[in-house]
Amino acid sequence: MKESVLDILIYLFENYFDADLDCAPEPDRDTLRDELERAGFSEREVGRALEWLEQLSADPNRAGAIPGSRAIRVFDAREQARLDTECRGYILYLENIGIISPAQRELVIDRLLALDVQQIDIEQVKWVVLMVLFSQPGQQSAYLRMEDLVFDNRLQVVH
């Protein structure tokens, strides 16, 4: 099975994190590792995915001071190489419509660049935004709006 870190993260998100929180306690790292390996994911990629999640929750304030709403976000060469114009525009669109804040935008960009893919696409951006919003308290409304964007698009593709 050729999987990526994002494949594992989506699997975790769909099977553990997006479930009803009252059903069961959140599994620990070792339990998740065992479950993922039993599901067929490689040990190496499982480790990388769990590290990605740890970095997501490591320091919610690590983005530091973010300039006011009139600031322009300039993507550096490394970001431009991995995030094409469509992805960069979509991230800024999500910020402009109020789904993500400037600090969350920076966290999204950081987590996207931490994925193990050379070129990032819109679907990957959507999933990472969803995971960032889910990981932060008080973001239920933004999360639900983003969830609609992620899953409504999937339904349109199927039909």
N, C-alpha and C positions, 0 to 999 in steps of 0.2 A: 504494500500500500504506500503510495507516494503522497504524503500529506505535508501540509505546511503548518506553521505555528498558528496561523489564522484558522485553518480547518479545525485544529484542536480547540482553540478558543471558542469558536462557534459551537462546536459539540458541547463544550462545558456550559456555555451560556444557555443553549437550548435545553440541556438536560439537568442542570443544577441551579444556575443562578436566576433564571427567569421563572422557575417553578414557584408555586405558592410557598411563601416563607414559613407558614405555620405547619407545613407537613412534616418537615424533618430539620434537624440542625445542619448547618453548613458543614460539609465534610472537610477534614484536615488535609494537608498537603500529601501525606503518605497515602491516604485513602484515595484521593484524586489520582495520584500517580498510578496506583494499582488498578483502579477502574479504567483509566485511559490505556494502559498497556494491555489489559484484558480485552479492550475494545479494538485492539489491533494497531494502535499508534506506537511508533518507535520510542524507545527509552530516551534517545537524544532529543527528539522533537518535543516529547512530553516535558522534559526538563526545561527546554527553552520556553515553552508555553507557560509553565508555572512561574518561571523567572519574569516573563513579560507581565503576568498578573501581579506579582509582587511589586514590580516597578510602578505599575498603575496605582497601587494603593500606598506606596511608600511615603510620599509626602504630597498631600493635596495642594500645598501652597508653594511648591517648588518653581512654579512659573514666575514667581516674583511679581514685582510691580508691573502692571500692564498699563500702557498709555491709555488715555481717554478715547472716547468713541470717534474722535476726529482723526485719530492716527491711521496711517496707512501701513499695512503689513507687507513688508518686502521679503520675498522668499530668497534665501541664499542659493548658491549654485548647487549644493548637495541636495537641497530640498527640491529644486527645480528638476534635477536629474531623476528623482524618484517619483515626484508628484507632477503629472502633466498638467496642462492648462485647465483641462476639465475638472480635475480633482481639486486643484487650488481654488478655482472658481466656486466649486460646490462647497468647500469649507467656508469660504467667505460669505457665500449665500446663506448658509446655516447660521452664521454669526449675524448677518444683516436681518434675518427674520426672527431673531431672538431665541433660536433653539440652543445655541451655545454662546457662552461669554468669551471675551478675549482670552481669559485665563484658560478656559476649556479648549479653545482653539489651539493654544500652544501645547496643551497636554495631548490633544488629538494628533497634532503634527509629530510630537515626540514619539507617541506610541505607534504611529504609522511607520515612521522611520526605523523603529525597532523590529518591525516585521522582517521575515527572512526572504522577502521578494525584491527583485530589482525594480520592477515597474508596478506601481500601485494603481488599482482601478477604483471606480466609483463605488462598486459593491463593497470593497474592502473599507473604503472611507466610511460608508454608512454603518457597517458593523462596528468599527472602532469607535465611532461617535456614540453609538448605542451603548457600548460597554463603558465608555467614559462616563456618560450620563448615569448609567445604572450604578456605577461605583461611588457616586457622590450623593450625599444626603440632600434632601429638599429639591430634587430635580425630577420629581414624578411627572409633572406636566410636560416638561421638555422631553423627557424620556418617551412619554406616550405619543407626542407629536412625531418624534424621530422613528418610533416603532411603526407608526402608520406609513412613513416614507419608505422604510425598509420592506415591510411586508406587503404593502399595496403594490409596490413595484414588482415583487415576486409573483403576485397573483396575475398582474397584467402580462407578464412574460409567459405564464402557463396557458392563458387563454388564447 
